Structures are given as C-alpha cells and as structure tokens.
Amino acid sequence: MTIPTEKITTEPTLNPGDEAEPGTPGAAEDICDACSGKGKLADGSACAECGGTGRVMRGIGGG
C-alpha cells in the first residue's frame, strides 16, 4: 500500500483536548477528563476530546 505524498505529514495530530503538541516544554501527557482515561464515552463511542486514546497533552507549568 502506498500513501500519497499529499497525505504524509510530520505535524503531530492534535485532539480537541490537547493544550500543546507532544514534546512542548512545560507540557505532559495526562488522563482525559471527558472519558476518565478510557478512550470511550458512556455510550461506547470513541471520545472526541482525546481521539480515543484516553490521554491528552496538558500544560504543567514552568517557564
């Protein structure tokens, strides 16, 4: 399977609940508040806030 070049990206995919990109100084991975880290909502659908991962990037303070 070949991926078309216009679909290839080096930009990280951010979810609505992410406050920063992975690797950003002063940010760290945290449990998603919307799904309590499960990745799914009560109705069984994937959580839109974390993209179904159960984790979001949050600012933790610092400089």
N, C-alpha and C positions, 0 to 999 in steps of 0.2 A: 504494500500500500504506500503510495506516495502522497505527501502532504503538499498542496500547492504553496508556493513561496509567499503569496499574499496572506496566507493563514498562519505563517510562522511568526512568532513574536518572542522577544526576550523580556518584554514587560510582564511583571507578575500580575496575576489575576487578582483583583481586589473584590471582596464581597461587601455588601452594604454595611455590615457591622464592623469592618476593618477601619481603624483610625490611622493606620500607617502601613507602608509597604514592609514586607519582611526584610530584616537587616537594618532597618532605620534605628540609629542610636536613640535611646530613650523609649523604645517600644519593645514589647514582648508578647508572646502568644498567651492567650487567656481563654477560659471557658466561655462559650457563647451564652449570654443571659437569656436569649429568646428560646433556646431549646435545652438549656441546662447541660450543654456539652454532649447531648445525644445525637445531634445532627438531624433529628426528625422532630416534627411537631406532634402534638397530641392526636391529630387526625391521620398521622402516618406519612404525611408529605415531607419532603426534604425542607429543611429550614433555609429560608431565603437570606437570613442575616449572615450565616456562616457558610452558605453554599453546601450544606450537608456534611461539613467536616466536624462540627461541634466546637471549633476553635476560631477565635478572631484575634487580630493584632490590635493591641491597646497601648496607649501612651502610659509609661510607668513613672514618668518624671525625669528629672535630670536637666542638664544644661542648656 
